[in-house]
Amino acid sequence: MSDEEQIRSLVETWRVATQAGDIDTVLGLMTDDVVFLVYGRPPMNKAEFAALSRVPPGSPRPKFEGRSEIQEIYVSGDLAYTWSKLTVSVTPAGAEQPTERAGHTLTIFRRIGGRWLLARDANLLAPAR
């Protein structure tokens, strides 16, 4: 697989694993020093991401749906980035109506041990209209 195909596969694996609630798979797609930049909150690291993503055993989990439209992929050596349009719909456990957010993301990947991993993610998602 080309670098571009590997990165597209990572993005799709992330989407599918998130929808399935497979947090361990999602965590395996990121570097240990990953940083997420999200509007309205301080930068988030891997441990914070994991804590926010896990649902206590026996508790219902929220339903996630998403669509990522990669607009650009650039690869240079062991670094790559994507610019994407992202739409996410989250229905909290017990709720009937989803919360929808949409916007752009800029994601940086690093190749470590021959594998592309998400290293930095800046997302500009806002409530969908």
Secondary structure, 3 states (H helix, E strand, C coil): CCHHHHHHHHHHHHHHHHHHCCHHHHHCCEEEEEEEEECCCCCECHHHHHHHHCCCCCCCCCEEEEEEEEEEEEEECCEEEEEEEEEEEEECCCCCCCEEEEEEEEEEEEEECCEEEEEEEEECCEECC
